[in-house]
């Protein structure tokens, strides 16, 4: 960090990124915007948001002690209906791990740590493997008949984490269909009124499960509820609701996206270029994380004072995003740059510092099991020649919505 005065700093240049969701791939635009300058400003909600693009500056921003993430720092002008940040409740109700700092963040992380312990991760890996086998059987039936085409996303990749997170949380069986419909709208719809309704719908569903747990199976929710009972409760009911919401989004949508893009990179190549061993698959997943981070710009940060990054001024309170999409790539590297030999070296897709994703080991394990199972069951699977791959995205989240494949 430099002690240069604000008058000596450069104002970040303005450029554009696709801030509204749609049926397109945002990655080329994100990479192009990052080439404008190490730090840029983009028009956002009638004002500006700052985006840190340079790899070393991204690492500084992710670990900067004055780059706050607490929900209380979100300015009123950003609290607009239909935005994900609006789904975060007031701090007095509950803080989420992803939008908290200091002792608040440390406390939430300590409570979650046993849930995501290595022992539990290994045990849950066994449950994921069982589900994968069942979904592979279903996929085989759907793709039977020689040249029959299937959408691997809807028939496989997103089914796995949705079924698993539902079981992990202890949700009733009918919850899976409900969650899929709600999250599709709240994350990817361009209709902000519909997104607002979906955000309220998800909150209402989780609130009902938490407050009326008779239909829940034993799982994370019932475990947290037990910790919220009595005068010495470790958590509040509101925290159980908010933390469950966070686990649904991060445990389902992003994992499904990782599995989809991993398989996309595999089946667009001839069989002999695909990963074969467990070690190969692990490396393949890491390279997918590097090239296809599900959150190209992960979460908001807000400077607690005027700060300097790379000679650029970022004003106190300004909304800041870090471009994981750009930071994961070398200078001059394009959007379509998957190279298995790189093994995802140095990617920042799970973050850095105290906010490093606590669920990273479980996400990796789910993806490895799902990719290994698919490639072993369907070694000759290939992209369809009749239907195009389709993406849904905006600047902060990206997924493949159609992965058309012929399985044999």
C-alpha positions as CSV (number, residue, x, y, z in Angstrom):
1,X,0.0,0.0,0.0
2,X,1.2,3.5,-0.9
3,X,1.0,6.6,1.2
4,X,0.4,8.7,-1.9
5,X,-2.2,11.5,-1.3
6,X,-5.5,11.3,-3.2
7,X,-4.6,14.2,-5.4
8,X,-1.8,12.2,-6.9
9,X,-3.9,9.1,-7.7
10,X,-5.5,8.2,-11.0
11,X,-9.2,8.0,-11.4
12,X,-10.2,4.5,-12.7
13,X,-11.4,4.8,-16.4
14,X,-15.0,3.9,-17.2
15,X,-15.9,0.9,-19.3
16,X,-18.9,-1.4,-19.5
17,X,-19.9,-4.9,-18.4
18,X,-23.2,-6.7,-18.9
19,X,-24.9,-6.0,-15.6
20,X,-28.3,-7.4,-16.6
21,X,-28.8,-11.2,-17.0
22,X,-29.6,-12.8,-20.3
23,X,-29.0,-15.8,-22.6
24,X,-25.4,-15.0,-23.5
25,X,-21.9,-15.7,-22.3
26,X,-20.5,-12.8,-20.4
27,X,-16.9,-14.0,-20.3
28,X,-15.6,-12.3,-23.5
29,X,-17.0,-9.0,-22.3
30,X,-15.5,-9.4,-18.8
31,X,-12.1,-10.2,-20.3
32,X,-12.3,-7.2,-22.7
33,X,-13.3,-4.8,-19.9
34,X,-10.4,-6.0,-17.8
35,X,-7.9,-5.0,-20.5
36,X,-8.9,-1.4,-20.3
37,X,-7.0,-0.8,-17.0
38,X,-6.0,-2.6,-13.8
39,X,-8.9,-0.9,-12.0
40,X,-12.1,0.2,-13.9
41,X,-15.4,1.8,-13.1
42,X,-18.6,0.6,-14.7
43,X,-22.0,2.3,-14.8
44,X,-24.2,0.6,-12.2
45,X,-27.7,1.5,-11.0
46,X,-27.3,5.1,-12.2
47,X,-23.9,5.5,-10.4
48,X,-20.6,3.6,-10.6
49,X,-19.1,0.4,-9.2
50,X,-15.3,-0.2,-9.2
51,X,-13.8,-3.4,-10.5
52,X,-10.3,-4.6,-9.7
53,X,-8.9,-6.6,-12.6
54,X,-5.2,-7.0,-12.3
55,X,-4.2,-10.3,-10.6
56,X,-1.9,-8.8,-8.0
57,X,-4.3,-6.0,-7.2
58,X,-7.1,-8.6,-6.9
59,X,-5.1,-10.4,-4.3
60,X,-4.5,-7.2,-2.4
61,X,-8.2,-6.4,-2.5
62,X,-9.2,-9.8,-1.3
63,X,-7.0,-9.5,1.8
64,X,-7.1,-5.7,2.4
65,X,-7.9,-4.9,6.0
66,X,-9.8,-1.8,5.0
67,X,-11.9,-3.5,2.3
68,X,-15.1,-4.3,4.3
69,X,-17.8,-6.8,3.5
70,X,-20.3,-6.3,6.2
71,X,-23.9,-6.0,5.2
72,X,-24.2,-2.7,7.1
73,X,-21.8,-1.1,4.6
74,X,-24.2,-1.5,1.7
75,X,-25.4,2.0,0.6
76,X,-29.1,2.6,0.4
77,X,-29.0,3.3,-3.4
78,X,-27.9,-0.3,-3.9
79,X,-30.8,-1.8,-2.0
80,X,-33.1,-2.1,-5.0
81,X,-35.7,-4.8,-5.4
82,X,-34.6,-7.9,-7.3
83,X,-30.9,-7.6,-6.5
84,X,-29.1,-10.3,-4.6
85,X,-27.7,-7.8,-2.1
86,X,-31.3,-6.9,-1.3
87,X,-31.9,-10.5,-0.2
88,X,-29.5,-9.9,2.7
89,X,-31.5,-8.9,5.9
90,X,-30.7,-6.1,8.3
91,X,-27.7,-6.9,10.6
92,X,-30.0,-6.9,13.6
93,X,-31.8,-9.9,12.2
94,X,-28.8,-11.9,11.1
95,X,-25.5,-11.7,9.3
96,X,-24.4,-14.2,6.6
97,X,-20.8,-15.4,6.5
98,X,-20.3,-13.9,3.1
99,X,-21.5,-10.4,4.2
100,X,-19.8,-10.1,7.6
101,X,-16.4,-9.1,9.0
102,X,-14.2,-9.4,12.1
103,X,-15.6,-11.3,15.0
104,X,-19.0,-11.6,13.4
105,X,-17.4,-13.5,10.5
106,X,-15.1,-15.5,12.7
107,X,-18.0,-16.6,14.9
108,X,-20.2,-17.7,11.9
109,X,-17.2,-19.6,10.4
110,X,-16.5,-21.4,13.7
111,X,-20.1,-22.6,13.9
112,X,-20.0,-23.8,10.3
113,X,-16.6,-25.5,10.5
114,X,-17.8,-28.8,12.2
115,X,-20.5,-29.1,9.5
116,X,-17.9,-29.0,6.8
117,X,-15.2,-30.9,8.6
118,X,-13.0,-33.4,6.6
119,X,-14.9,-36.3,8.3
120,X,-18.3,-35.0,7.2
121,X,-17.0,-34.2,3.8
122,X,-15.8,-37.7,3.3
123,X,-19.1,-39.1,4.6
124,X,-21.1,-36.8,2.3
125,X,-18.9,-37.8,-0.6
126,X,-20.4,-41.3,-0.2
127,X,-23.9,-39.9,-0.4
128,X,-23.0,-37.9,-3.5
129,X,-21.6,-41.0,-5.2
130,X,-24.8,-42.9,-4.5
131,X,-26.8,-40.1,-6.1
132,X,-24.5,-39.8,-9.1
133,X,-25.1,-43.5,-9.9
134,X,-28.8,-43.0,-9.8
135,X,-28.8,-40.0,-12.0
136,X,-26.4,-41.7,-14.4
137,X,-29.0,-44.5,-14.7
138,X,-31.7,-41.9,-15.5
139,X,-29.4,-40.2,-18.0
140,X,-28.7,-43.5,-19.7
141,X,-32.4,-44.1,-20.2
142,X,-33.0,-40.6,-21.4
143,X,-30.2,-40.8,-24.0
144,X,-30.9,-44.4,-25.2
145,X,-31.5,-44.8,-28.8
146,X,-28.3,-44.1,-30.6
147,X,-28.3,-40.5,-31.6
148,X,-30.8,-39.3,-29.0
149,X,-29.7,-35.9,-27.7
150,X,-29.9,-34.9,-24.0
151,X,-29.4,-31.7,-22.1
152,X,-26.8,-32.8,-19.6
153,X,-27.4,-29.7,-17.4
154,X,-31.1,-30.4,-16.7
155,X,-30.8,-34.1,-16.8
156,X,-27.6,-34.5,-14.7
157,X,-25.2,-31.7,-13.6
158,X,-27.7,-29.6,-11.7
159,X,-29.7,-32.5,-10.3
160,X,-26.7,-33.8,-8.3
161,X,-25.9,-30.8,-6.1
162,X,-29.6,-29.9,-5.7
163,X,-30.4,-33.4,-4.4
164,X,-27.3,-33.4,-2.2
165,X,-27.8,-30.0,-0.6
166,X,-31.5,-30.8,0.0
167,X,-30.4,-34.0,1.8
168,X,-27.6,-32.3,3.6
169,X,-29.9,-29.6,5.0
170,X,-32.6,-32.1,5.8
171,X,-35.2,-30.6,3.5
172,X,-38.4,-32.5,2.6
173,X,-38.2,-34.4,-0.7
174,X,-40.6,-32.0,-2.5
175,X,-38.3,-29.1,-1.8
176,X,-36.0,-29.9,-4.8
177,X,-38.4,-28.9,-7.5
178,X,-39.4,-25.8,-5.6
179,X,-35.8,-24.7,-5.1
180,X,-34.9,-25.2,-8.8
181,X,-37.7,-23.0,-10.0
182,X,-37.0,-20.2,-7.5
183,X,-33.3,-20.0,-7.9
184,X,-33.5,-20.0,-11.7
185,X,-35.6,-16.9,-11.5
186,X,-33.8,-15.0,-8.7
187,X,-30.3,-15.5,-10.3
188,X,-30.9,-15.4,-14.0
189,X,-34.2,-13.7,-14.9
190,X,-34.1,-10.3,-16.5
191,X,-37.5,-9.5,-15.0
192,X,-36.5,-7.7,-11.8
193,X,-40.1,-7.8,-10.4
194,X,-40.0,-11.6,-10.9
195,X,-36.6,-11.8,-9.2
196,X,-37.9,-9.8,-6.2
197,X,-40.8,-12.2,-5.9
198,X,-38.4,-15.2,-6.2
199,X,-36.1,-13.8,-3.5
200,X,-39.1,-13.4,-1.2
201,X,-40.3,-16.9,-2.2
202,X,-37.0,-18.5,-1.2
203,X,-36.8,-16.7,2.0
204,X,-40.4,-17.6,2.8
205,X,-39.8,-21.3,2.0
206,X,-36.7,-21.5,4.2
207,X,-38.5,-19.5,7.0
208,X,-41.3,-22.0,6.9
209,X,-39.0,-25.0,7.1
210,X,-37.1,-23.6,10.0
211,X,-40.1,-22.5,12.0
212,X,-42.1,-25.6,11.3
213,X,-39.5,-28.3,11.2
214,X,-41.8,-31.3,11.7
215,X,-41.3,-32.4,8.0
216,X,-37.5,-31.9,8.0
217,X,-35.2,-34.8,8.0
218,X,-32.1,-34.8,10.3
219,X,-29.6,-32.6,8.8
220,X,-27.8,-29.2,9.1
221,X,-31.0,-27.3,9.7
222,X,-32.1,-29.5,12.6
223,X,-28.6,-29.3,14.0
224,X,-28.5,-25.6,13.9
225,X,-32.0,-25.4,15.4
226,X,-30.8,-27.5,18.3
227,X,-28.0,-25.0,18.8
228,X,-30.6,-22.2,18.9
229,X,-32.7,-23.6,21.7
230,X,-32.5,-22.4,25.3
231,X,-31.0,-19.5,27.2
232,X,-27.5,-20.4,26.1
233,X,-28.3,-20.7,22.4
234,X,-25.3,-20.5,20.1
235,X,-27.4,-19.2,17.2
236,X,-30.7,-17.5,16.6
237,X,-33.6,-18.7,14.6
238,X,-33.0,-15.8,12.2
239,X,-29.4,-16.9,11.7
240,X,-30.5,-20.4,10.9
241,X,-32.8,-19.0,8.1
242,X,-30.1,-16.7,6.7
243,X,-27.3,-19.3,6.8
244,X,-29.6,-21.9,5.2
245,X,-30.3,-19.5,2.3
246,X,-26.5,-19.0,1.8
247,X,-25.9,-22.8,1.7
248,X,-28.6,-23.3,-0.9
249,X,-27.2,-20.7,-3.3
250,X,-23.5,-21.6,-2.8
251,X,-24.0,-25.3,-2.4
252,X,-26.3,-25.8,-5.3
253,X,-26.0,-23.4,-8.2
254,X,-22.2,-22.9,-8.2
255,X,-21.5,-26.6,-7.9
256,X,-23.8,-27.4,-10.7
257,X,-22.2,-24.8,-12.9
258,X,-18.7,-26.2,-12.1
259,X,-19.8,-29.8,-13.1
260,X,-21.4,-28.5,-16.3
261,X,-18.4,-26.6,-17.5
262,X,-16.0,-29.4,-16.6
263,X,-18.0,-31.8,-18.7
264,X,-18.3,-29.3,-21.5
265,X,-14.6,-29.0,-21.7
266,X,-14.3,-32.8,-21.8
267,X,-16.9,-33.7,-24.3
268,X,-16.0,-31.0,-26.8
269,X,-12.7,-32.9,-27.1
270,X,-12.0,-36.3,-28.5
271,X,-12.0,-39.2,-26.0
272,X,-8.2,-39.5,-25.9
273,X,-7.8,-35.9,-24.7
274,X,-10.2,-36.3,-21.8
275,X,-9.1,-37.0,-18.2
276,X,-8.8,-40.7,-17.3
277,X,-7.3,-41.1,-13.8
278,X,-8.5,-39.6,-10.6
279,X,-5.4,-37.4,-10.6
280,X,-6.3,-36.2,-14.1
281,X,-9.9,-35.4,-13.1
282,X,-8.7,-33.4,-10.1
283,X,-6.4,-31.3,-12.3
284,X,-9.3,-31.0,-14.8
285,X,-11.6,-29.6,-12.2
286,X,-9.0,-27.1,-11.1
287,X,-8.4,-25.8,-14.6
288,X,-12.2,-25.5,-15.0
289,X,-12.3,-23.4,-11.9
290,X,-9.6,-21.2,-13.4
291,X,-11.3,-20.7,-16.7
292,X,-15.0,-20.9,-15.7
293,X,-15.4,-19.5,-12.2
294,X,-19.1,-19.7,-11.4
295,X,-18.9,-16.3,-9.8
296,X,-16.7,-14.2,-12.2
297,X,-17.2,-11.3,-9.8
298,X,-18.0,-12.9,-6.4
299,X,-19.2,-10.5,-3.7
300,X,-19.3,-6.8,-2.8
301,X,-16.6,-5.0,-0.8
302,X,-16.7,-1.5,0.5
303,X,-13.6,0.5,1.5
304,X,-13.7,1.8,5.0
305,X,-11.6,4.8,3.9
306,X,-10.1,6.1,0.7
307,X,-7.7,3.4,-0.5
308,X,-5.1,3.1,-3.2
309,X,-4.6,0.1,-5.5
310,X,-2.0,0.2,-8.2
311,X,-2.1,4.0,-8.2
312,X,-5.9,4.2,-8.6
313,X,-8.1,5.8,-6.0
314,X,-11.1,3.8,-4.7
315,X,-13.2,6.2,-2.6
316,X,-14.5,5.3,0.9
317,X,-17.8,3.5,0.7
318,X,-17.6,2.8,-3.1
319,X,-19.0,-0.6,-4.1
320,X,-16.1,-2.8,-5.3
321,X,-16.0,-6.1,-7.1
322,X,-12.9,-8.1,-7.9
323,X,-12.6,-9.7,-11.3
324,X,-11.8,-13.4,-10.6
325,X,-12.4,-14.0,-14.3
326,X,-9.5,-11.7,-15.2
327,X,-7.3,-12.5,-12.3
328,X,-7.3,-16.2,-13.1
329,X,-5.8,-15.5,-16.6
330,X,-2.4,-14.4,-17.7
331,X,-2.1,-11.1,-19.6
332,X,-3.4,-11.5,-23.2
333,X,-5.2,-14.8,-22.4
334,X,-8.6,-15.0,-24.0
335,X,-12.0,-16.1,-22.7
336,X,-11.8,-19.6,-24.3
337,X,-8.4,-20.7,-22.9
338,X,-8.8,-24.0,-21.2
339,X,-5.6,-25.9,-21.1
340,X,-5.5,-29.1,-19.0
341,X,-1.7,-28.9,-18.7
342,X,-2.1,-25.8,-16.6
343,X,-4.0,-27.7,-13.9
344,X,-5.7,-24.5,-12.8
345,X,-2.5,-23.2,-11.3
346,X,-2.9,-20.2,-9.1
347,X,-6.7,-19.7,-9.6
348,X,-8.6,-17.5,-7.1
349,X,-12.0,-18.9,-7.7
350,X,-12.5,-19.8,-4.0
351,X,-11.2,-16.4,-2.9
352,X,-8.2,-15.6,-0.6
353,X,-7.7,-14.8,3.0
354,X,-10.3,-15.0,5.8
355,X,-13.2,-15.2,3.3
356,X,-11.7,-18.2,1.4
357,X,-14.7,-20.5,0.7
358,X,-15.2,-22.8,3.6
359,X,-17.0,-25.3,1.4
360,X,-14.3,-25.6,-1.2
361,X,-13.3,-29.2,-0.3
362,X,-16.9,-30.4,-0.6
363,X,-17.5,-28.5,-3.9
364,X,-14.3,-30.1,-5.4
365,X,-15.3,-33.5,-4.2
366,X,-18.8,-33.3,-5.6
367,X,-17.5,-32.2,-9.0
368,X,-14.8,-34.9,-9.1
369,X,-17.4,-37.6,-8.3
370,X,-19.8,-36.3,-10.9
371,X,-17.3,-35.8,-13.7
372,X,-15.6,-39.2,-13.1
373,X,-18.9,-41.0,-13.1
374,X,-20.1,-39.4,-16.3
375,X,-16.9,-40.0,-18.3
376,X,-16.6,-43.6,-17.2
377,X,-20.3,-44.3,-17.9
378,X,-20.3,-42.5,-21.3
379,X,-16.7,-42.5,-22.7
380,X,-17.9,-41.8,-26.2
381,X,-20.2,-38.9,-25.3
382,X,-19.9,-35.9,-27.6
383,X,-21.4,-32.5,-28.1
384,X,-24.5,-32.5,-30.3
385,X,-24.0,-31.2,-33.9
386,X,-27.6,-30.1,-34.0
387,X,-28.1,-27.9,-30.9
388,X,-25.8,-25.1,-29.7
389,X,-24.4,-24.8,-26.2
390,X,-26.2,-22.0,-24.4
391,X,-25.1,-19.8,-21.5
392,X,-26.9,-17.6,-19.0
393,X,-25.0,-14.9,-17.3
394,X,-24.4,-11.3,-16.3
395,X,-21.3,-9.8,-14.8
396,X,-21.4,-11.6,-11.4
397,X,-22.7,-15.1,-12.1
398,X,-22.4,-17.4,-15.1
399,X,-23.6,-20.9,-16.0
400,X,-24.2,-23.1,-18.9
401,X,-28.0,-23.7,-19.3
402,X,-27.9,-26.1,-22.3
403,X,-25.2,-28.7,-22.7
404,X,-26.5,-30.8,-25.6
405,X,-24.9,-34.2,-25.8
406,X,-25.2,-37.5,-27.6
407,X,-24.1,-40.2,-25.2
408,X,-22.9,-42.9,-27.5
